[in-house]
Amino acid sequence: MLTRIGRTAHGKPWDEAADAELRSRVEAGELLPAIAKAMGRTQEAVRSRANIMHVPVRSSLGRGRRALTQLPLVDETLEQ
């Protein structure tokens, strides 16, 4: 028999308490990996449920590839 490690809520349906916990963790600024680990669910499960609830959840602190292209270029040798 195979055992699933780290996913205590695997296959468990979402209830109102889990929805409330997800919403409060997102509002507190927690990131997707931390929320998934704390709730015993996969990141995919948490992201899917957040999408259903129309709650934007962040997976990282980064601003994304698009933001990097909009940063001004600075030549450090000119500033000295």
N, C-alpha and C positions, 0 to 999 in steps of 0.2 A: 504494500500500500504506500502510495506517495503522500507526502505531507507538504503542505504549502507553508513556507516560512515567511513571517512578517506581514501576512495579510489576514488578520483575525476576522475581518468583516467580509471576506470573500463570499460573494453570492448573497449577502444579506441585503434585503431591500432598504432603501433610504426611508427614514421616518422623520417626523417633525423635529424631534430632538437633534438628530444628525444634521438636518437642514439648518437649524438654528445655530448649531456649533460651527458648521461650515461658514455661515454668514458672519458670525462674530469673529472668527479667525481671520477672514478676509478683511473685515472692517478694521481689525487690529493691525493689519499690515503684514501678516504672515505670508510667506511665499508657498507656492504649490508643493514643493518637496516636503517642507516641514508640516504642512497641513495633512498631507497624505500619510506621512509617518505617524503623526499623532492620532489620526483617526483609524489607523490600521487598514487603509485602503490604498489602491494603486493611484498614481498620479492621473492616469487616464480616467479612472472612475470619478475622482474628485473634479477634474476639469469638465467632464461630461455633465455631472450634476450641477456644477456652477453655471454652465451654459444654459441648462434647462431652467435654472432659477434666475437667469439674466444677472448673474453676479460676476463681475470681471475679476479673475484671479491671475496674479502674476507668477510666472515661473522663475524669474530671476530679477535682480536689481538693475541689470543692464538696460540700456535704453534702446537696444536693437541696432541692427545694421544701418537702418535708415538714418538714425540720429548721428551716427559716426560720419556719414557723408556730408552732413550739414555743419559740422564743426569748422571753425575758421582755422586755416593753416598758419602756424606761427614759427618763425625762424628764431630759435633761441639765441643764435650768435648775434642777431641785430639788437637784442634787448640789453646787451651788456655794455 
